[in-house]
Amino acid sequence: MDRSDVTLERMRTFVRVAERGSLSAVARELGVGQSTITRHLRELEEAVGAPLLSRTTRRVAMTDEGGRYYADCIQILRLVEQAGDEARGARGAPAGTIRISCTAAFGVLHLSRLIFAFQDAYPDIGIDLNLTDERVDLVREGVDVALRLGPLTDSAMKLRALGQSRRLLVAAPDYLATRGRPAVPEDLAGHEGVRMSNVAGSETLVLRGPGGEHHATPFGGRFRVDHGLAAREALVAGRGVGPAHRWLVDDLLAAGRLETILPDYAPPSVPLNMLIVPERAGVARVRLLVDFLAARIGEVPGIEKPRPER
């Protein structure tokens, strides 16, 4: 093996192809031609002296040798980045880019503002913010940190609990003037509901009563949507009653454009967590962002931070 041919650039190319399973996707991500990606992989395999990837017309997968080499590359690239962070840190100037994934509505209404404050404090750190309600594969998409609402399945990720997101039932004043104000949960059966199509079981509304009891009420309606901002618009337009995160509608409640209904009954709160790719958790700029968001998340309406353990 000619060690001079094992470059960091070729390692990074191999790692991203292994994670994404596609040469063309990595070429687009890096802004180069697919021929460049192919050449990097060929030259790396020649230098290592072993096939690292198997290619078919449908997919690219790691060989056994490639799997072992991938694990070593991850460690090497992490050490290289940490060394750079420490060198920059000696000058007191954290730098580089952090890729964040977040649910769209929360990102637009609140996370972006927190990120602006973070960048004001650390002007040399770039942020690549990906807003989607899809549960993306963090490693495959090259994401460092993700903010997630709801149950988690990413057991391989490091987790930082940010708190609980309170929810409430709301409707527009004009809607309530026309259709009447529900007095008990059972009254909701005769109302139009604004429902989220990407939330399992949205045809039943579960509410917790003042005594801790649970009420399950059929919840129908002519409008379903898979995006929180569109649900917000439907509610304020008087299309029906709906459960909403406090952070989604707090400004509309303050302005009188929405009203809380059945205030003694509320949908269960939803956990808000931060997921960190383990290989990125030790990077200085990522640590700074994680700590910053954990400290400032309490500024978001309706987010109840976890109580410190005793």
SULKA-V326613 format. One record per backbone hydrogen bond with DSSP energy under -1.0 kcal/mol. NH is the residue of the N-H (numbers start at 1). CO is the residue of the C=O. E is the energy in kcal/mol with one decimal. If there is no record, write none. Layout:
[[NH CO E] [NH CO E]]
This chain:
[[5 2 -2.0] [6 3 -1.6] [7 5 -1.3] [11 7 -2.1] [12 8 -2.8] [13 9 -2.1] [14 10 -2.5] [15 11 -2.7] [16 12 -2.3] [17 13 -2.3] [18 14 -2.6] [19 15 -2.0] [20 16 -2.6] [21 17 -2.8] [26 22 -1.4] [27 23 -2.3] [28 24 -2.2] [29 25 -2.2] [30 26 -2.5] [31 27 -1.1] [32 27 -2.1] [37 33 -1.3] [38 34 -2.5] [39 35 -2.3] [40 36 -2.5] [41 37 -2.2] [42 38 -2.4] [43 39 -2.8] [44 40 -2.2] [45 41 -2.6] [46 42 -2.3] [47 43 -2.1] [48 44 -2.7] [49 45 -2.5] [50 45 -1.1] [54 61 -3.5] [56 59 -2.4] [61 54 -2.4] [63 52 -1.9] [67 63 -2.4] [68 64 -1.7] [69 65 -2.4] [70 66 -2.7] [71 67 -1.7] [72 68 -1.6] [73 69 -2.6] [74 70 -2.4] [75 71 -1.5] [76 72 -2.4] [77 73 -3.1] [78 74 -2.0] [79 75 -2.2] [80 76 -2.3] [81 77 -2.2] [82 78 -2.6] [83 79 -2.4] [84 80 -1.9] [85 81 -2.4] [86 82 -2.6] [87 83 -2.1] [88 84 -2.5] [89 85 -2.9] [90 86 -1.5] [91 88 -1.2] [92 89 -1.5] [93 88 -1.8] [96 124 -1.3] [98 126 -2.4] [100 128 -2.5] [101 145 -2.2] [102 130 -2.2] [107 103 -2.3] [108 104 -2.6] [109 105 -2.5] [110 106 -2.2] [111 106 -2.4] [112 107 -2.4] [114 110 -1.7] [115 111 -2.5] [116 112 -2.2] [117 113 -1.7] [118 114 -2.1] [119 115 -2.7] [120 116 -1.9] [121 117 -1.5] [122 118 -2.0] [125 122 -1.9] [126 96 -3.3] [128 98 -2.8] [130 100 -3.4] [132 102 -2.1] [136 134 -1.4] [141 137 -2.4] [142 139 -1.1] [143 138 -2.7] [144 99 -2.2] [145 99 -1.9] [146 275 -2.5] [147 101 -2.5] [148 273 -2.8] [150 271 -2.5] [155 153 -2.0] [157 154 -1.7] [158 276 -2.6] [160 274 -2.7] [162 272 -2.3] [163 272 -1.4] [164 304 -2.3] [165 270 -3.4] [166 302 -2.8] [168 244 -2.2] [170 242 -2.4] [171 259 -1.7] [176 172 -2.2] [177 173 -2.3] [178 174 -1.6] [179 175 -3.1] [180 176 -2.0] [187 184 -1.9] [188 185 -1.7] [189 186 -1.3] [190 187 -1.5] [191 188 -2.0] [193 220 -1.1] [194 241 -2.8] [195 223 -1.9] [197 225 -2.0] [199 196 -1.2] [202 199 -1.2] [204 201 -1.7] [205 217 -3.4] [207 215 -2.9] [208 266 -2.9] [209 213 -3.9] [212 209 -1.9] [215 207 -3.0] [217 205 -2.8] [219 203 -3.3] [225 195 -2.0] [231 227 -1.9] [232 228 -2.2] [233 229 -1.9] [234 230 -2.2] [235 231 -2.3] [236 232 -2.2] [237 233 -1.6] [238 235 -1.5] [239 234 -2.5] [241 192 -3.0] [242 170 -2.0] [244 168 -2.7] [246 166 -2.7] [248 245 -1.1] [249 245 -1.0] [250 246 -1.5] [253 249 -2.3] [254 250 -2.2] [255 251 -1.6] [256 253 -1.1] [257 252 -2.0] [258 252 -1.3] [259 171 -2.8] [261 169 -2.2] [265 262 -2.4] [266 208 -1.6] [270 165 -2.0] [272 163 -3.1] [273 148 -2.6] [274 160 -2.6] [275 146 -3.3] [276 158 -2.6] [277 144 -2.2] [280 277 -2.3] [283 280 -1.4] [287 283 -2.4] [288 284 -2.3] [289 285 -2.0] [290 286 -2.6] [291 287 -2.4] [292 288 -2.3] [293 289 -2.8] [294 290 -2.1] [295 291 -1.8] [296 292 -1.9] [297 293 -1.7] [299 296 -2.2] [300 297 -1.8] [303 300 -1.8] [304 164 -3.0]]
